Amino acid sequence: AAVPAAAVPAAAVPAAVAVPAKQCNRDHSKVLTTDDVLCRVPKGELAFVTLANQAYGEMAVNWALLLLPMLERLGHGDRAVIAGMDQSGVDLFLKHRLPTVTTASFG
């Protein structure tokens, strides 16, 4: 009889590890472009995005500082980005060298 998926311990299932694209921009000292983000996240895969302005900037920085190391261990470190909703927020995220886009580029 088949074992229900819920009965299989998570440790028994091999984790998929992504192979990052070598040519993607990883310079977090400046705003990432849409093309940079699309290069970093394979088509059909998940991206981890949060939006924040300067008022919620420290919360977004904490989100990134907690999430990025976990994603790195899984080989998905390039898949997270903070979308800055104002220039002060963008400046804060870049100061921390976090992957940042600006909502101004959303059209």
ABEGO torsion letter per residue (X at the ends): XBBBAAABBAAABBBBBBBBBAABBABAABBBBAAAAAAABBBGBBBBBBBBBAAAAAAAAAAAAAAAAAAAAAGAAAABBBBBABAAAAAAAAAAGBBBBBAAAAX
